[in-house]
Amino acid sequence: MSTLPKCPQCGSEYTYADGDNFVCPECAHEWPQVAAVAIEERRVVRDAVGNELADGDTVTVIKDLKVKGSSLVVKVGTKVKNIRLVDGDHDIDCKIDGIGAMGLKSEFVKKA
């Protein structure tokens, strides 16, 4: 029995191979077989302690951080809820109460 991947759009288990593509009979989505064979490399973002971070996590700031272009400071121990991981130098997008939306580096936070 062959194990074909589930449909990436609807999650159907009834996919079948058609030439160089996989096809989902429920939603008619087609995708190349080489994409399913390729190993998906995802970027792993770790906090200052080494814990893996994910979207929606709550983190705590471990160092006073000056807000660029402002006289505000994000104090040690500030909890930041519902983070979003992004690519770039500042790999966490978040909203901090009293300050607003900003980007943080994962090396200055720890998972709460």
Secondary structure by P-SEA (a helix, b strand, c coil): cbbbbccccccccccccccccccccccbbbbbccccccbbbbbbbbcccccccccbbbbbbccccccccccccccccccccbbbbbcccccbbbbccccccccccccccccc
